[in-house]
């Protein structure tokens, strides 16, 4: 069973790609791969965002 977060990620990625963005995982991050680059699961200094509220 697919989690709601996974479904949302697929939809977001699809829409970003339709708008011309390059979607990448952090392991393959290339900031000059295109005019718009979106990175999945980008690390932050404080850890993952709080999505509970």
N, C-alpha and C positions, 0 to 999 in steps of 0.2 A: 504494500500500500504506500502510495506516495504521500509524503508529508505536505501540508499546506505551504511551508517555506520553500520546498523544492518546486512546487508548481508555480509559486510566485517568481522564483528565480528564473525559471524557464520562460515565463511570459515577459519579464523585464528584459532578459537577454535578447529575446526575439524582437522586441520593440526597439531596443537600442541598435541592433543590427539593421533593422529596417530604416532607421534614421541615419545610418552611415557610420556608426561607431564600431570600433574593433573591440571585441570582448576577449579578455585574457584571464588566465589563472595567474596567481602571484608567481608561481614557479617559472612561467614563461614571459614575465613582464618585460615589455619593450615599449618605453614611453614614446618612441618615434614611429611606431607601427602604423599610425594613421593620424588623421586630424583630431579625432576623438577616440580616446582609449579608456575603456572601463575595465577595472580590475576586480575580479571576484575575491571576496574575503581578504580585503586589504588590511594588513595589520596596523594597529594604532598604538600609541604610547600607553594608553590606558586599557588596552584589551578590546574585546568585542563590544559593540554597542549594546546598550540595555534596551531590549525589545519587549520587556514585560509590560510596560505601561503606556 
